């Protein structure tokens, strides 16, 4: 989940909520708890048993990233 936290300084506490896991793809939300900030969406993919980040932010185009529609 380190990739999912890249949008925040290490001092900010966040809540990570898994929205969907379909096959080897996941959509998660990262909500700041200890500082103001946007709720970020992160898309991840499981590669060799490890979750790796595809993209993170507030305006991700999942289709352009090649993420299966079922995960959007």
N, C-alpha and C positions, 0 to 999 in steps of 0.2 A: 504494500500500500504506500510505500514511500513516494511513488510517482503521483499518487492522488493527493499528496500533501504538498507538492511543489509550489502551489499557489499561495501558501501561507508561511510566514516566519515560524521558526520552531517554537517560539513562545506562545503562539496562538493555539488554544485548545479547540479541537473540531470534533464534530460527530460525523461518522461515515455511515451512510445508510445504503445498503445494497437494495437496489430497485428491482433488478432482473439479472438472472443468469440463464442464458440459453446456450447450451453446448459449451464452447470455449470462449464465449463473449459475456461481458458483464457491463452493466450500467450502475454507477454509484453516484450518490450526492454527497458533497462535502459541505457541511454547515458550520460556520464559525460560531463558537460558543463564548469565547472570552474577549472578542474584539469585533467591531463592526466590519462587515464585508459581505460580498455577494455569496450566494449559495452556488457552488460550482458543480458541474456535471463532469464525470470522468468515465470514459469508456476504456475497458481493459480487455485483454485477451490472454488466455492461458497458453503458454508456450513451454514445453518440456516440464510441465508440472508447476510452473511459476506464473503468477499474474503479472503481466507487463502492461504499461500504459500505452494506449493508442493516441488519446487526445484528452485534454482537460480544459475547461473554461465555461463561459456562459453563452457562447454562440457557436457551438460545434455543429458542423454539417455532417451528420453521421453517414449519409449516403456517399458523400465524397470520400470519406475515410474508409469506405468498404465494409462498414459494420452492417450485419444482417438486419433487415427491417424489423424483425421480431424483437430486437433488443432496444430499438429506439424508444 
